[in-house]
């Protein structure tokens, strides 16, 4: 793939990360902060996938999958805590 495509993808993911970071710091509720943290972990997973494609090391895709699963489980645990279920 073209180098400029990867650079533009990384740039868009960086912008999304900074917007989510703003919401993480300024979020009025804990639920807003948790959604922002989930968005940051999802964009990080996207960056890891782009790195895997650029470097042609597909073991990074497995790392990304494990990272995404752990992130999802973490969001579920925090959501249950915020709901009062734990």
Secondary structure, DSSP 8 states (H G I E B T S, - for coil): --HHHHHHHHHHHHHHHHHHHHHHHH-SSHHHHHHHHHHHHHHHHHHHHHHHHHHT-THHHHHHHHHHHHHHHHHHHHHHHHHT--
